[in-house]
Amino acid sequence: MTTLFLSIALHEVLFFLLFVLLPVVALIDILISKFEGHKKWYWLLVVFFTNIIGTLYYFLVGRKQKVRG
Protein backbone atom coordinates (compact mmCIF):
# COMPACT_ATOMS: atom_id res chain seq x y z
CA MET A 1 0.00 0.00 0.00
CA THR A 2 2.77 2.49 0.88
CA THR A 3 4.65 1.63 -2.32
CA LEU A 4 1.60 2.56 -4.36
CA PHE A 5 1.26 5.82 -2.42
CA LEU A 6 4.93 6.69 -2.97
CA SER A 7 4.60 5.88 -6.64
CA ILE A 8 1.60 8.17 -7.02
CA ALA A 9 3.30 10.92 -5.03
CA LEU A 10 6.44 10.65 -7.18
CA HIS A 11 4.37 10.95 -10.35
CA GLU A 12 2.64 14.04 -8.97
CA VAL A 13 5.96 15.67 -8.12
CA LEU A 14 7.38 14.92 -11.56
CA PHE A 15 4.20 16.24 -13.19
CA PHE A 16 4.43 19.44 -11.15
CA LEU A 17 8.10 19.95 -12.00
CA LEU A 18 7.73 19.29 -15.72
CA PHE A 19 4.41 20.90 -16.51
CA VAL A 20 4.15 23.71 -13.98
CA LEU A 21 7.45 24.75 -12.42
CA LEU A 22 9.77 24.61 -15.47
CA PRO A 23 7.47 26.65 -17.74
CA VAL A 24 7.00 29.25 -14.98
CA VAL A 25 10.77 29.50 -14.52
CA ALA A 26 11.21 29.83 -18.29
CA LEU A 27 8.54 32.55 -18.52
CA ILE A 28 10.09 34.52 -15.67
CA ASP A 29 13.54 34.18 -17.25
CA ILE A 30 12.19 35.44 -20.58
CA LEU A 31 10.41 38.38 -18.96
CA ILE A 32 13.48 39.62 -17.06
CA SER A 33 15.90 39.10 -19.97
CA LYS A 34 16.59 41.28 -22.98
CA PHE A 35 16.28 39.94 -26.54
CA GLU A 36 16.78 41.57 -29.91
CA GLY A 37 13.69 42.63 -31.84
CA HIS A 38 10.54 40.65 -31.19
CA LYS A 39 12.28 37.51 -29.97
CA LYS A 40 10.99 38.04 -26.43
CA TRP A 41 7.38 37.81 -27.67
CA TYR A 42 8.27 34.79 -29.78
CA TRP A 43 9.71 32.93 -26.78
CA LEU A 44 6.83 33.91 -24.51
CA LEU A 45 4.34 32.50 -27.01
CA VAL A 46 6.37 29.35 -27.66
CA VAL A 47 6.72 28.51 -23.96
CA PHE A 48 3.15 29.47 -23.09
CA PHE A 49 1.41 27.54 -25.87
CA THR A 50 3.66 24.49 -26.25
CA ASN A 51 4.36 24.01 -22.54
CA ILE A 52 7.02 21.32 -21.98
CA ILE A 53 8.30 21.12 -25.57
CA GLY A 54 8.57 24.90 -25.81
CA THR A 55 10.20 25.09 -22.39
CA LEU A 56 12.84 22.55 -23.31
CA TYR A 57 13.39 24.28 -26.65
CA TYR A 58 13.83 27.62 -24.86
CA PHE A 59 16.36 26.21 -22.39
CA LEU A 60 18.31 24.53 -25.20
CA VAL A 61 18.18 27.31 -27.83
CA GLY A 62 16.52 30.47 -26.56
CA ARG A 63 18.79 31.25 -23.64
CA LYS A 64 21.69 31.61 -26.09
CA GLN A 65 19.76 34.37 -27.91
CA LYS A 66 19.70 36.76 -24.96
CA VAL A 67 21.40 40.13 -25.34
CA ARG A 68 24.58 40.10 -23.27
CA GLY A 69 25.87 43.13 -21.45
Secondary structure, DSSP 8 states (H G I E B T S, - for coil): -HHHHHHHHHHHHHHHIIIIIHHHHHHHHHHHS-BSTTHHHHHHHHHHHHHHHHHHHHHHTGGGGB---
